[in-house]
Amino acid sequence: MASETLRAVAEANLRQALRAVRQYPASADTLNMLSRFDAAEREDFFDALLAGLGYGLVHYEPSTRECETCGRWRCDDCGWTRQYANYGMKQVCGRCGSRVGKFRKSRHRRDVWEQHNPERTWPEARWAP
């Protein structure tokens, strides 16, 4: 079961999205359907919706983690971006030659994360009882 906070956020987001497309008759039908749900139906509906968006049924579980080895490097001088940069190496801008920039780590699903970080364990495995 998703938390009450996540369910409330999902419901608010869904209502806002449906209002944005209110010129379509189906959006009004969907809003009417939501108002007719009883508590159990509403809970099941939003649990299914949240599960489809990558949320766990017990608590929030993003399906990706920051990679410890790769990411995107952006030059501070000209804004050029290297998409697949190795975090452990010095980066040189391919456009202006500058070495000054920021590194943003990539996010991967578990299988790719484990390939890129062979000496490490998936973050939650460190804290598991």
A tleap script that builds the chain and sets N, CA, C and O, in Angstrom:
source leaprc.protein.ff14SB
mol = sequence {
  NMET ALA SER GLU THR LEU ARG ALA VAL ALA
  GLU ALA ASN LEU ARG GLN ALA LEU ARG ALA
  VAL ARG GLN TYR PRO ALA SER ALA ASP THR
  LEU ASN MET LEU SER ARG PHE ASP ALA ALA
  GLU ARG GLU ASP PHE PHE ASP ALA LEU LEU
  ALA GLY LEU GLY TYR GLY LEU VAL HIE TYR
  GLU PRO SER THR ARG GLU CYS GLU THR CYS
  GLY ARG TRP ARG CYS ASP ASP CYS GLY TRP
  THR ARG GLN TYR ALA ASN TYR GLY MET LYS
  GLN VAL CYS GLY ARG CYS GLY SER ARG VAL
  GLY LYS PHE ARG LYS SER ARG HIE ARG ARG
  ASP VAL TRP GLU GLN HIE ASN PRO GLU ARG
  THR TRP PRO GLU ALA ARG TRP ALA CPRO
}
set mol.1.N position { 0.848 -1.171 0.000 }
set mol.1.CA position { 0.000 0.000 0.000 }
set mol.1.C position { 0.897 1.237 0.000 }
set mol.1.O position { 1.806 1.351 0.822 }
set mol.2.N position { 0.644 2.140 -0.901 }
set mol.2.CA position { 1.418 3.377 -0.981 }
set mol.2.C position { 1.046 4.278 0.192 }
set mol.2.O position { -0.044 4.174 0.754 }
set mol.3.N position { 1.967 5.155 0.547 }
set mol.3.CA position { 1.696 6.049 1.666 }
set mol.3.C position { 0.577 7.024 1.319 }
set mol.3.O position { 0.288 7.268 0.147 }
set mol.4.N position { -0.043 7.572 2.346 }
set mol.4.CA position { -1.133 8.532 2.136 }
set mol.4.C position { -0.634 9.775 1.410 }
set mol.4.O position { -1.354 10.347 0.591 }
set mol.5.N position { 0.584 10.192 1.702 }
set mol.5.CA position { 1.142 11.375 1.053 }
set mol.5.C position { 1.302 11.141 -0.444 }
set mol.5.O position { 0.909 11.977 -1.258 }
set mol.6.N position { 1.886 9.990 -0.802 }
set mol.6.CA position { 2.055 9.689 -2.226 }
set mol.6.C position { 0.713 9.587 -2.933 }
set mol.6.O position { 0.557 10.058 -4.059 }
set mol.7.N position { -0.248 8.975 -2.270 }
set mol.7.CA position { -1.570 8.824 -2.871 }
set mol.7.C position { -2.211 10.201 -3.085 }
set mol.7.O position { -2.817 10.447 -4.128 }
set mol.8.N position { -2.079 11.089 -2.107 }
set mol.8.CA position { -2.644 12.433 -2.230 }
set mol.8.C position { -1.962 13.208 -3.356 }
set mol.8.O position { -2.625 13.921 -4.110 }
set mol.9.N position { -0.655 13.073 -3.470 }
set mol.9.CA position { 0.080 13.754 -4.542 }
set mol.9.C position { -0.342 13.192 -5.892 }
set mol.9.O position { -0.555 13.949 -6.839 }
set mol.10.N position { -0.466 11.868 -5.991 }
set mol.10.CA position { -0.878 11.252 -7.257 }
set mol.10.C position { -2.272 11.722 -7.656 }
set mol.10.O position { -2.520 12.024 -8.823 }
set mol.11.N position { -3.173 11.782 -6.693 }
set mol.11.CA position { -4.534 12.222 -6.999 }
set mol.11.C position { -4.547 13.678 -7.448 }
set mol.11.O position { -5.231 14.023 -8.411 }
set mol.12.N position { -3.802 14.528 -6.764 }
set mol.12.CA position { -3.744 15.950 -7.145 }
set mol.12.C position { -3.141 16.113 -8.534 }
set mol.12.O position { -3.634 16.902 -9.341 }
set mol.13.N position { -2.069 15.362 -8.816 }
set mol.13.CA position { -1.436 15.451 -10.133 }
set mol.13.C position { -2.363 14.960 -11.233 }
set mol.13.O position { -2.426 15.551 -12.310 }
set mol.14.N position { -3.081 13.879 -10.960 }
set mol.14.CA position { -4.009 13.344 -11.952 }
set mol.14.C position { -5.138 14.334 -12.220 }
set mol.14.O position { -5.506 14.560 -13.372 }
set mol.15.N position { -5.679 14.916 -11.171 }
set mol.15.CA position { -6.750 15.905 -11.352 }
set mol.15.C position { -6.250 17.116 -12.143 }
set mol.15.O position { -6.949 17.619 -13.023 }
set mol.16.N position { -5.051 17.577 -11.829 }
set mol.16.CA position { -4.489 18.728 -12.535 }
set mol.16.C position { -4.265 18.387 -14.013 }
set mol.16.O position { -4.550 19.204 -14.888 }
set mol.17.N position { -3.761 17.197 -14.286 }
set mol.17.CA position { -3.530 16.793 -15.676 }
set mol.17.C position { -4.845 16.695 -16.441 }
set mol.17.O position { -4.934 17.116 -17.594 }
set mol.18.N position { -5.859 16.137 -15.793 }
set mol.18.CA position { -7.149 16.006 -16.475 }
set mol.18.C position { -7.795 17.364 -16.712 }
set mol.18.O position { -8.471 17.554 -17.723 }
set mol.19.N position { -7.598 18.314 -15.797 }
set mol.19.CA position { -8.144 19.657 -16.003 }
set mol.19.C position { -7.441 20.354 -17.167 }
set mol.19.O position { -8.041 21.167 -17.871 }
set mol.20.N position { -6.157 20.024 -17.361 }
set mol.20.CA position { -5.407 20.640 -18.459 }
set mol.20.C position { -5.936 20.207 -19.820 }
set mol.20.O position { -5.776 20.924 -20.807 }
set mol.21.N position { -6.560 19.045 -19.874 }
set mol.21.CA position { -7.110 18.543 -21.142 }
set mol.21.C position { -8.634 18.453 -21.065 }
set mol.21.O position { -9.238 17.557 -21.654 }
set mol.22.N position { -9.246 19.378 -20.343 }
set mol.22.CA position { -10.679 19.302 -20.090 }
set mol.22.C position { -11.535 19.468 -21.341 }
set mol.22.O position { -12.733 19.188 -21.302 }
set mol.23.N position { -10.950 19.916 -22.446 }
set mol.23.CA position { -11.749 20.027 -23.660 }
set mol.23.C position { -12.121 18.658 -24.216 }
set mol.23.O position { -13.015 18.557 -25.057 }
set mol.24.N position { -11.450 17.605 -23.760 }
set mol.24.CA position { -11.773 16.260 -24.210 }
set mol.24.C position { -12.828 15.664 -23.278 }
set mol.24.O position { -12.668 15.728 -22.059 }
set mol.25.N position { -13.890 15.092 -23.813 }
set mol.25.CA position { -14.963 14.544 -22.968 }
set mol.25.C position { -14.487 13.460 -22.003 }
set mol.25.O position { -15.044 13.321 -20.915 }
set mol.26.N position { -13.485 12.704 -22.377 }
set mol.26.CA position { -13.022 11.611 -21.510 }
set mol.26.C position { -12.459 12.127 -20.197 }
set mol.26.O position { -12.556 11.435 -19.183 }
set mol.27.N position { -11.872 13.320 -20.179 }
set mol.27.CA position { -11.305 13.842 -18.933 }
set mol.27.C position { -12.402 14.109 -17.914 }
set mol.27.O position { -12.221 13.832 -16.729 }
set mol.28.N position { -13.535 14.642 -18.355 }
set mol.28.CA position { -14.657 14.886 -17.440 }
set mol.28.C position { -15.206 13.563 -16.918 }
set mol.28.O position { -15.553 13.451 -15.742 }
set mol.29.N position { -15.284 12.562 -17.790 }
set mol.29.CA position { -15.751 11.236 -17.359 }
set mol.29.C position { -14.831 10.650 -16.305 }
set mol.29.O position { -15.287 10.035 -15.342 }
set mol.30.N position { -13.521 10.845 -16.494 }
set mol.30.CA position { -12.557 10.306 -15.536 }
set mol.30.C position { -12.680 11.010 -14.193 }
set mol.30.O position { -12.628 10.357 -13.150 }
set mol.31.N position { -12.842 12.334 -14.199 }
set mol.31.CA position { -13.022 13.056 -12.941 }
set mol.31.C position { -14.290 12.594 -12.226 }
set mol.31.O position { -14.293 12.458 -11.003 }
set mol.32.N position { -15.372 12.348 -12.980 }
set mol.32.CA position { -16.599 11.828 -12.377 }
set mol.32.C position { -16.368 10.444 -11.780 }
set mol.32.O position { -16.878 10.132 -10.704 }
set mol.33.N position { -15.591 9.608 -12.491 }
set mol.33.CA position { -15.291 8.272 -12.001 }
set mol.33.C position { -14.531 8.347 -10.673 }
set mol.33.O position { -14.832 7.604 -9.739 }
set mol.34.N position { -13.550 9.242 -10.593 }
set mol.34.CA position { -12.768 9.376 -9.361 }
set mol.34.C position { -13.652 9.767 -8.183 }
set mol.34.O position { -13.438 9.292 -7.068 }
set mol.35.N position { -14.630 10.617 -8.411 }
set mol.35.CA position { -15.497 11.051 -7.311 }
set mol.35.C position { -16.448 9.947 -6.861 }
set mol.35.O position { -16.965 10.001 -5.745 }
set mol.36.N position { -16.687 8.951 -7.704 }
set mol.36.CA position { -17.593 7.855 -7.350 }
set mol.36.C position { -16.911 6.687 -6.657 }
set mol.36.O position { -17.586 5.780 -6.170 }
set mol.37.N position { -15.587 6.692 -6.604 }
set mol.37.CA position { -14.869 5.605 -5.926 }
set mol.37.C position { -15.182 5.618 -4.441 }
set mol.37.O position { -15.305 6.681 -3.832 }
set mol.38.N position { -15.309 4.432 -3.859 }
set mol.38.CA position { -15.339 4.371 -2.396 }
set mol.38.C position { -13.885 4.319 -1.927 }
set mol.38.O position { -12.973 4.296 -2.754 }
set mol.39.N position { -13.658 4.301 -0.630 }
set mol.39.CA position { -12.293 4.388 -0.089 }
set mol.39.C position { -11.404 3.252 -0.577 }
set mol.39.O position { -10.252 3.490 -0.940 }
set mol.40.N position { -11.912 2.024 -0.593 }
set mol.40.CA position { -11.102 0.875 -1.009 }
set mol.40.C position { -10.771 0.946 -2.503 }
set mol.40.O position { -9.646 0.647 -2.904 }
set mol.41.N position { -11.737 1.336 -3.315 }
set mol.41.CA position { -11.490 1.453 -4.755 }
set mol.41.C position { -10.476 2.560 -5.049 }
set mol.41.O position { -9.607 2.405 -5.907 }
set mol.42.N position { -10.596 3.673 -4.332 }
set mol.42.CA position { -9.650 4.781 -4.509 }
set mol.42.C position { -8.236 4.331 -4.142 }
set mol.42.O position { -7.282 4.635 -4.857 }
set mol.43.N position { -8.103 3.614 -3.036 }
set mol.43.CA position { -6.795 3.122 -2.603 }
set mol.43.C position { -6.199 2.169 -3.637 }
set mol.43.O position { -5.022 2.290 -3.977 }
set mol.44.N position { -6.988 1.232 -4.138 }
set mol.44.CA position { -6.505 0.283 -5.150 }
set mol.44.C position { -6.101 1.002 -6.433 }
set mol.44.O position { -5.082 0.680 -7.043 }
set mol.45.N position { -6.914 1.982 -6.837 }
set mol.45.CA position { -6.630 2.713 -8.063 }
set mol.45.C position { -5.292 3.442 -7.967 }
set mol.45.O position { -4.468 3.340 -8.876 }
set mol.46.N position { -5.069 4.168 -6.887 }
set mol.46.CA position { -3.841 4.944 -6.778 }
set mol.46.C position { -2.630 4.065 -6.473 }
set mol.46.O position { -1.514 4.417 -6.855 }
set mol.47.N position { -2.818 2.933 -5.796 }
set mol.47.CA position { -1.710 1.987 -5.644 }
set mol.47.C position { -1.272 1.472 -7.011 }
set mol.47.O position { -0.077 1.383 -7.289 }
set mol.48.N position { -2.231 1.134 -7.858 }
set mol.48.CA position { -1.907 0.661 -9.206 }
set mol.48.C position { -1.232 1.758 -10.012 }
set mol.48.O position { -0.273 1.493 -10.737 }
set mol.49.N position { -1.721 2.984 -9.895 }
set mol.49.CA position { -1.134 4.108 -10.619 }
set mol.49.C position { 0.297 4.359 -10.156 }
set mol.49.O position { 1.191 4.536 -10.985 }
set mol.50.N position { 0.524 4.377 -8.859 }
set mol.50.CA position { 1.868 4.624 -8.330 }
set mol.50.C position { 2.816 3.491 -8.672 }
set mol.50.O position { 3.982 3.738 -8.980 }
set mol.51.N position { 2.343 2.253 -8.626 }
set mol.51.CA position { 3.203 1.113 -8.965 }
set mol.51.C position { 3.656 1.222 -10.414 }
set mol.51.O position { 4.799 0.891 -10.729 }
set mol.52.N position { 2.780 1.678 -11.296 }
set mol.52.CA position { 3.129 1.846 -12.697 }
set mol.52.C position { 4.129 2.962 -12.936 }
set mol.52.O position { 4.782 2.990 -13.979 }
set mol.53.N position { 4.261 3.878 -11.996 }
set mol.53.CA position { 5.200 4.995 -12.135 }
set mol.53.C position { 6.538 4.719 -11.473 }
set mol.53.O position { 7.382 5.613 -11.409 }
set mol.54.N position { 6.756 3.503 -10.975 }
set mol.54.CA position { 8.031 3.152 -10.377 }
set mol.54.C position { 8.077 3.305 -8.875 }
set mol.54.O position { 9.159 3.249 -8.290 }
set mol.55.N position { 6.941 3.496 -8.230 }
set mol.55.CA position { 6.903 3.608 -6.787 }
set mol.55.C position { 6.614 2.237 -6.195 }
set mol.55.O position { 5.822 1.475 -6.750 }
set mol.56.N position { 7.244 1.921 -5.083 }
set mol.56.CA position { 6.972 0.670 -4.412 }
set mol.56.C position { 5.634 0.734 -3.702 }
set mol.56.O position { 5.097 1.822 -3.496 }
set mol.57.N position { 5.095 -0.394 -3.330 }
set mol.57.CA position { 3.804 -0.419 -2.666 }
set mol.57.C position { 3.924 -0.149 -1.173 }
set mol.57.O position { 2.920 0.151 -0.527 }
set mol.58.N position { 5.118 -0.247 -0.610 }
set mol.58.CA position { 5.288 -0.001 0.813 }
set mol.58.C position { 5.816 1.409 1.051 }
set mol.58.O position { 5.309 2.121 1.918 }
set mol.59.N position { 6.807 1.812 0.305 }
set mol.59.CA position { 7.374 3.150 0.428 }
set mol.59.C position { 7.987 3.540 -0.912 }
set mol.59.O position { 8.098 2.715 -1.819 }
set mol.60.N position { 8.380 4.791 -1.027 }
set mol.60.CA position { 8.954 5.279 -2.269 }
set mol.60.C position { 10.252 4.552 -2.564 }
set mol.60.O position { 11.159 4.513 -1.733 }
set mol.61.N position { 10.332 3.976 -3.761 }
set mol.61.CA position { 11.536 3.297 -4.197 }
set mol.61.C position { 11.847 3.701 -5.626 }
set mol.61.O position { 11.300 3.107 -6.555 }
set mol.62.N position { 12.702 4.687 -5.834 }
set mol.62.CA position { 13.056 4.991 -7.211 }
set mol.62.C position { 13.776 3.788 -7.811 }
set mol.62.O position { 14.509 3.094 -7.106 }
set mol.63.N position { 13.580 3.537 -9.081 }
set mol.63.CA position { 14.148 2.344 -9.698 }
set mol.63.C position { 15.564 2.558 -10.213 }
set mol.63.O position { 16.160 1.633 -10.764 }
set mol.64.N position { 16.118 3.760 -10.047 }
set mol.64.CA position { 17.479 4.037 -10.506 }
set mol.64.C position { 18.318 4.593 -9.359 }
set mol.64.O position { 17.790 5.108 -8.373 }
set mol.65.N position { 19.630 4.477 -9.511 }
set mol.65.CA position { 20.571 5.021 -8.533 }
set mol.65.C position { 21.665 5.773 -9.276 }
set mol.65.O position { 21.931 5.504 -10.447 }
set mol.66.N position { 22.306 6.730 -8.577 }
set mol.66.CA position { 23.420 7.459 -9.185 }
set mol.66.C position { 24.592 6.523 -9.395 }
set mol.66.O position { 24.972 5.775 -8.494 }
set mol.67.N position { 25.168 6.567 -10.599 }
set mol.67.CA position { 26.331 5.750 -10.923 }
set mol.67.C position { 27.563 6.397 -10.279 }
set mol.67.O position { 27.682 7.621 -10.232 }
set mol.68.N position { 28.465 5.564 -9.791 }
set mol.68.CA position { 29.685 6.067 -9.143 }
set mol.68.C position { 30.800 6.320 -10.158 }
set mol.68.O position { 31.836 6.883 -9.806 }
set mol.69.N position { 30.596 5.905 -11.430 }
set mol.69.CA position { 31.683 6.015 -12.400 }
set mol.69.C position { 31.384 6.857 -13.622 }
set mol.69.O position { 32.321 7.348 -14.251 }
set mol.70.N position { 30.135 7.047 -13.990 }
set mol.70.CA position { 29.874 7.777 -15.234 }
set mol.70.C position { 28.817 8.855 -15.047 }
set mol.70.O position { 28.056 8.854 -14.079 }
set mol.71.N position { 28.796 9.769 -16.003 }
set mol.71.CA position { 27.823 10.845 -15.936 }
set mol.71.C position { 27.976 11.812 -17.086 }
set mol.71.O position { 28.486 11.455 -18.148 }
set mol.72.N position { 27.533 13.036 -16.873 }
set mol.72.CA position { 27.549 14.075 -17.894 }
set mol.72.C position { 28.410 15.223 -17.385 }
set mol.72.O position { 28.184 15.736 -16.289 }
set mol.73.N position { 29.392 15.624 -18.177 }
set mol.73.CA position { 30.266 16.739 -17.815 }
set mol.73.C position { 29.901 17.930 -18.680 }
set mol.73.O position { 29.738 17.794 -19.892 }
set mol.74.N position { 29.772 19.112 -18.058 }
set mol.74.CA position { 29.410 20.332 -18.782 }
set mol.74.C position { 30.467 21.396 -18.539 }
set mol.74.O position { 30.822 21.687 -17.397 }
set mol.75.N position { 30.962 21.969 -19.619 }
set mol.75.CA position { 31.983 23.019 -19.556 }
set mol.75.C position { 31.377 24.293 -18.982 }
set mol.75.O position { 30.307 24.730 -19.406 }
set mol.76.N position { 32.072 24.885 -18.011 }
set mol.76.CA position { 31.597 26.139 -17.424 }
set mol.76.C position { 31.799 27.331 -18.360 }
set mol.76.O position { 31.072 28.320 -18.264 }
set mol.77.N position { 32.780 27.248 -19.263 }
set mol.77.CA position { 33.092 28.377 -20.134 }
set mol.77.C position { 32.147 28.502 -21.325 }
set mol.77.O position { 31.647 29.591 -21.607 }
set mol.78.N position { 31.898 27.394 -22.028 }
set mol.78.CA position { 31.090 27.499 -23.253 }
set mol.78.C position { 29.789 26.693 -23.203 }
set mol.78.O position { 28.944 26.849 -24.084 }
set mol.79.N position { 29.612 25.845 -22.202 }
set mol.79.CA position { 28.375 25.086 -22.073 }
set mol.79.C position { 28.336 23.768 -22.825 }
set mol.79.O position { 27.317 23.077 -22.803 }
set mol.80.N position { 29.423 23.409 -23.488 }
set mol.80.CA position { 29.474 22.138 -24.223 }
set mol.80.C position { 29.334 20.976 -23.236 }
set mol.80.O position { 29.835 21.047 -22.113 }
set mol.81.N position { 28.653 19.906 -23.658 }
set mol.81.CA position { 28.391 18.775 -22.766 }
set mol.81.C position { 28.947 17.480 -23.332 }
set mol.81.O position { 28.740 17.163 -24.503 }
set mol.82.N position { 29.653 16.735 -22.494 }
set mol.82.CA position { 30.092 15.382 -22.832 }
set mol.82.C position { 29.117 14.429 -22.155 }
set mol.82.O position { 29.051 14.377 -20.927 }
set mol.83.N position { 28.365 13.679 -22.940 }
set mol.83.CA position { 27.290 12.835 -22.420 }
set mol.83.C position { 27.783 11.669 -21.580 }
set mol.83.O position { 27.237 11.419 -20.506 }
set mol.84.N position { 28.792 10.954 -22.033 }
set mol.84.CA position { 29.239 9.741 -21.339 }
set mol.84.C position { 30.652 9.949 -20.825 }
set mol.84.O position { 31.614 9.435 -21.394 }
set mol.85.N position { 30.766 10.698 -19.758 }
set mol.85.CA position { 32.069 11.018 -19.188 }
set mol.85.C position { 32.363 10.099 -18.011 }
set mol.85.O position { 31.469 9.727 -17.252 }
set mol.86.N position { 33.639 9.740 -17.878 }
set mol.86.CA position { 34.070 8.912 -16.751 }
set mol.86.C position { 34.398 9.836 -15.586 }
set mol.86.O position { 35.213 10.749 -15.716 }
set mol.87.N position { 33.758 9.594 -14.450 }
set mol.87.CA position { 33.889 10.457 -13.278 }
set mol.87.C position { 35.320 10.519 -12.746 }
set mol.87.O position { 35.724 11.537 -12.184 }
set mol.88.N position { 36.079 9.461 -12.914 }
set mol.88.CA position { 37.438 9.407 -12.375 }
set mol.88.C position { 38.489 10.076 -13.227 }
set mol.88.O position { 39.641 10.165 -12.803 }
set mol.89.N position { 38.145 10.554 -14.419 }
set mol.89.CA position { 39.130 11.153 -15.322 }
set mol.89.C position { 38.946 12.666 -15.408 }
set mol.89.O position { 37.837 13.177 -15.253 }
set mol.90.N position { 40.047 13.373 -15.656 }
set mol.90.CA position { 39.973 14.818 -15.899 }
set mol.90.C position { 39.291 15.025 -17.247 }
set mol.90.O position { 39.563 14.301 -18.205 }
set mol.91.N position { 38.412 16.006 -17.316 }
set mol.91.CA position { 37.674 16.274 -18.549 }
set mol.91.C position { 38.219 17.533 -19.223 }
set mol.91.O position { 38.578 18.509 -18.565 }
set mol.92.N position { 38.269 17.482 -20.550 }
set mol.92.CA position { 38.688 18.621 -21.355 }
set mol.92.C position { 37.562 18.908 -22.336 }
set mol.92.O position { 37.066 17.996 -22.997 }
set mol.93.N position { 37.161 20.153 -22.433 }
set mol.93.CA position { 36.066 20.541 -23.328 }
set mol.93.C position { 36.445 20.261 -24.773 }
set mol.93.O position { 37.536 20.619 -25.217 }
set mol.94.N position { 35.544 19.624 -25.501 }
set mol.94.CA position { 35.771 19.320 -26.906 }
set mol.94.C position { 35.610 20.520 -27.819 }
set mol.94.O position { 35.993 20.461 -28.987 }
set mol.95.N position { 35.051 21.605 -27.309 }
set mol.95.CA position { 34.846 22.803 -28.129 }
set mol.95.C position { 35.911 23.860 -27.864 }
set mol.95.O position { 36.539 24.356 -28.799 }
set mol.96.N position { 36.124 24.214 -26.574 }
set mol.96.CA position { 37.038 25.331 -26.281 }
set mol.96.C position { 38.326 24.896 -25.573 }
set mol.96.O position { 39.239 25.707 -25.418 }
set mol.97.N position { 38.419 23.637 -25.141 }
set mol.97.CA position { 39.636 23.148 -24.508 }
set mol.97.C position { 39.736 23.433 -23.019 }
set mol.97.O position { 40.757 23.121 -22.406 }
set mol.98.N position { 38.721 24.008 -22.432 }
set mol.98.CA position { 38.727 24.324 -21.002 }
set mol.98.C position { 38.675 23.042 -20.170 }
set mol.98.O position { 38.142 22.021 -20.602 }
set mol.99.N position { 39.239 23.124 -18.974 }
set mol.99.CA position { 39.181 21.991 -18.045 }
set mol.99.C position { 38.260 22.279 -16.857 }
set mol.99.O position { 38.173 21.486 -15.920 }
set mol.100.N position { 37.575 23.423 -16.910 }
set mol.100.CA position { 36.706 23.839 -15.817 }
set mol.100.C position { 35.269 23.477 -16.174 }
set mol.100.O position { 34.737 23.919 -17.192 }
set mol.101.N position { 34.649 22.663 -15.315 }
set mol.101.CA position { 33.278 22.269 -15.589 }
set mol.101.C position { 32.663 21.543 -14.407 }
set mol.101.O position { 33.301 21.337 -13.375 }
set mol.102.N position { 31.433 21.170 -14.583 }
set mol.102.CA position { 30.693 20.457 -13.524 }
set mol.102.C position { 30.342 19.069 -14.021 }
set mol.102.O position { 30.093 18.866 -15.210 }
set mol.103.N position { 30.326 18.122 -13.107 }
set mol.103.CA position { 30.016 16.742 -13.426 }
set mol.103.C position { 28.703 16.363 -12.756 }
set mol.103.O position { 28.527 16.572 -11.556 }
set mol.104.N position { 27.788 15.808 -13.531 }
set mol.104.CA position { 26.521 15.322 -12.989 }
set mol.104.C position { 26.445 13.824 -13.230 }
set mol.104.O position { 26.532 13.362 -14.368 }
set mol.105.N position { 26.281 13.071 -12.155 }
set mol.105.CA position { 26.283 11.620 -12.268 }
set mol.105.C position { 25.050 11.112 -13.008 }
set mol.105.O position { 23.956 11.658 -12.864 }
set mol.106.N position { 25.240 10.067 -13.797 }
set mol.106.CA position { 24.128 9.411 -14.484 }
set mol.106.C position { 23.375 8.540 -13.502 }
set mol.106.O position { 23.902 8.164 -12.456 }
set mol.107.N position { 22.131 8.222 -13.847 }
set mol.107.CA position { 21.324 7.307 -13.037 }
set mol.107.C position { 21.040 6.068 -13.872 }
set mol.107.O position { 20.696 6.164 -15.050 }
set mol.108.N position { 21.191 4.896 -13.243 }
set mol.108.CA position { 20.975 3.638 -13.958 }
set mol.108.C position { 20.067 2.721 -13.161 }
set mol.108.O position { 19.962 2.824 -11.938 }
set mol.109.N position { 19.407 1.816 -13.889 }
set mol.109.CA position { 18.687 0.730 -13.241 }
set mol.109.C position { 19.718 -0.229 -12.663 }
set mol.109.O position { 20.906 -0.143 -12.974 }
set mol.110.N position { 19.251 -1.139 -11.822 }
set mol.110.CA position { 20.151 -2.001 -11.062 }
set mol.110.C position { 21.124 -2.791 -11.940 }
set mol.110.O position { 22.311 -2.851 -11.618 }
set mol.111.N position { 20.663 -3.398 -13.036 }
set mol.111.CA position { 21.554 -4.231 -13.849 }
set mol.111.C position { 22.699 -3.423 -14.466 }
set mol.111.O position { 23.845 -3.871 -14.443 }
set mol.112.N position { 22.410 -2.245 -15.014 }
set mol.112.CA position { 23.464 -1.405 -15.593 }
set mol.112.C position { 24.342 -0.829 -14.489 }
set mol.112.O position { 25.559 -0.744 -14.650 }
set mol.113.N position { 23.743 -0.434 -13.375 }
set mol.113.CA position { 24.513 0.108 -12.256 }
set mol.113.C position { 25.545 -0.907 -11.784 }
set mol.113.O position { 26.693 -0.549 -11.520 }
set mol.114.N position { 25.143 -2.175 -11.676 }
set mol.114.CA position { 26.072 -3.217 -11.214 }
set mol.114.C position { 27.174 -3.474 -12.225 }
set mol.114.O position { 28.289 -3.815 -11.830 }
set mol.115.N position { 26.901 -3.322 -13.531 }
set mol.115.CA position { 27.945 -3.472 -14.547 }
set mol.115.C position { 28.970 -2.342 -14.447 }
set mol.115.O position { 30.171 -2.579 -14.572 }
set mol.116.N position { 28.501 -1.123 -14.222 }
set mol.116.CA position { 29.393 0.034 -14.157 }
set mol.116.C position { 30.142 0.132 -12.830 }
set mol.116.O position { 31.187 0.779 -12.759 }
set mol.117.N position { 29.627 -0.493 -11.792 }
set mol.117.CA position { 30.215 -0.416 -10.451 }
set mol.117.C position { 30.462 -1.824 -9.906 }
set mol.117.O position { 29.843 -2.213 -8.915 }
set mol.118.N position { 31.363 -2.600 -10.540 }
set mol.118.CA position { 31.519 -4.010 -10.182 }
set mol.118.C position { 32.045 -4.254 -8.772 }
set mol.118.O position { 31.766 -5.306 -8.197 }
set mol.119.N position { 32.788 -3.328 -8.204 }
set mol.119.CA position { 33.363 -3.513 -6.869 }
set mol.119.C position { 32.413 -3.061 -5.767 }
set mol.119.O position { 32.712 -3.233 -4.585 }
set mol.120.N position { 31.285 -2.491 -6.136 }
set mol.120.CA position { 30.363 -1.929 -5.146 }
set mol.120.C position { 29.066 -2.727 -5.105 }
set mol.120.O position { 28.791 -3.543 -5.984 }
set mol.121.N position { 28.274 -2.473 -4.060 }
set mol.121.CA position { 26.973 -3.128 -3.949 }
set mol.121.C position { 25.871 -2.092 -4.124 }
set mol.121.O position { 26.060 -0.913 -3.824 }
set mol.122.N position { 24.724 -2.541 -4.609 }
set mol.122.CA position { 23.540 -1.682 -4.773 }
set mol.122.C position { 23.296 -0.979 -3.449 }
set mol.122.O position { 23.297 -1.651 -2.417 }
set mol.123.N position { 23.086 0.341 -3.412 }
set mol.123.CA position { 23.057 1.104 -2.161 }
set mol.123.C position { 22.185 0.530 -1.049 }
set mol.123.O position { 22.612 0.530 0.106 }
set mol.124.N position { 20.974 0.039 -1.350 }
set mol.124.CA position { 20.114 -0.473 -0.293 }
set mol.124.C position { 20.648 -1.745 0.343 }
set mol.124.O position { 20.314 -2.057 1.486 }
set mol.125.N position { 21.483 -2.487 -0.396 }
set mol.125.CA position { 22.035 -3.725 0.160 }
set mol.125.C position { 22.955 -3.431 1.341 }
set mol.125.O position { 23.135 -4.288 2.206 }
set mol.126.N position { 23.546 -2.221 1.391 }
set mol.126.CA position { 24.433 -1.854 2.490 }
set mol.126.C position { 23.657 -1.699 3.798 }
set mol.126.O position { 24.195 -1.958 4.875 }
set mol.127.N position { 22.389 -1.274 3.705 }
set mol.127.CA position { 21.627 -0.970 4.913 }
set mol.127.C position { 20.618 -2.052 5.270 }
set mol.127.O position { 19.889 -1.928 6.254 }
set mol.128.N position { 20.578 -3.098 4.481 }
set mol.128.CA position { 19.601 -4.162 4.746 }
set mol.128.C position { 19.950 -4.877 6.051 }
set mol.128.O position { 21.126 -5.081 6.351 }
set mol.129.N position { 18.922 -5.260 6.836 }
set mol.129.CA position { 19.203 -5.931 8.116 }
set mol.129.C position { 19.753 -7.323 7.922 }
set mol.129.O position { 20.040 -8.016 8.899 }
savepdb mol mol.pdb
quit
